[in-house]
Amino acid sequence: MSESITIENLKELQTAIKEQFIDLYKDDNEALRKISSTTKIQGSTPCEELVKLSKLIKAHTTKLGIILKPDTFTEANYLATYKELKAFVDYVFFFFSLLPLFYGDKEYPEFMLKKLDHAAQELLNGMNVLCDELTRKFEENDSDEDRLLCIGMIWSSCDALESIGQKGKYGLLADSIRESNGLIEDVLGDVAEFLEEPCFNSGDMMDDGFSSDEDDEENSEPANLEDDPETLAKLTVFVQEWQTKLKMIKLLLSSFVSTISAKDYKSVNKAGSVLDDLHVEHSRITKDVDELFGDIFMSDSTFDRADFAEPIETLNSSVRSMIVVMKKLNNDDTKKSKWLNVWDAKYFEK
C-alpha cells in the first residue's frame, strides 16, 4: 500500500466490513454457524485464541476511537487511520474464522454457543454503527455523532468474548449454577424467617414484586386463617424437614461448582450435550423449589402434607436426573461418585 491514502481507500475498508461481515451475518445466527474455515491451531485452544483475538480487536478499536475524533480525523492522518482500520478488519476476520472450531465441535455445549452467538451479534451491531459513523465522517470530517457509541458497543462485545474464552464451558456452567444456588439461598432465608415466627399464609415472603394493588385487595381475605395450633405445628415440622433437604440441595450444587471450577478439572466425558443436560437440570431444580415453597407458604389451616406430594415428586425427579448426569460426567472419579451415592441415600432416606 502506497504511503498516499485517500478517502477512497478508507471507503474500501468500510465496504469490506459491510460485505464480508455485516451483510452476511448480522442478525443471522444460523449463518454464523454455517461459516466454513480451514483454520487450525497448534499449541493452543479455541478458547485461548478467542481471548487473544478479543483483546486485539478491543485494542485496535480503542485506537480507532482516538484517531476518528474530529480533531485527528484529517487528511494528514488518513494513513494512520487506514492502518488501524485494516488491522481491525484483519482481526475481525480471524475471529469469524475461529468460530467453526466452536460450532463444529461437539465438545462445546449449546448454552456456551448461544453466548458466543450473542457476543458475535453485539460485535456486528457495533461494527454496523461504526460504518454509519464512517459514512458521516467521509461526508463531513468533524462529524462525531456515534463515535463513542460504536466504540463502546465493540468494547462490550470484546469483553463478553474474552469472558467466554477465559471461563470456558465449565466456568460458564459454574456461573449458572451459582446463580441457581443464590436463588435457593433466598428460599432458605424465607424458610428461616418463617421458622422464627410460624404462621399460615406467609406467601408474601416470596412475593416477586409484580402483583398489583388490585390483586392485593382481592387476596386480602384468606379463606382459612383461624387459630389452629395443631395444624400450624404440623406445617412447621414439614418446613423444618424441607429446610434440611434444601440445605442438601444447596450443598450438592455448591460442591459440584467447586469440582468443575478447579483448575486441574478434566472430565473423561467431554460431550457438550452432558453439560447442556446439567444446565437444564439445575435450572429445573430451582424452578421446582420456587414453586414448591410458593405453595407451602400459602398454606392455611387446611394444610395437609399429602397435598404437596406432586410438586415434591416433580422436584425429586429433577434432583434424580441431576445426580444421574453428575455421575455420567464424573464416572472416572471414584471418590466423587461415592460422595454422590452417599448424598443420594441421605436425601432420599425415608
Summary of the structure (lengths in Angstrom):
residues: 350
radius of gyration: 27.6
end to end distance: 78.4
largest distance: 91.3
contacts: 1025
relative contact order: 0.09
helix: 75%
strand: 0%
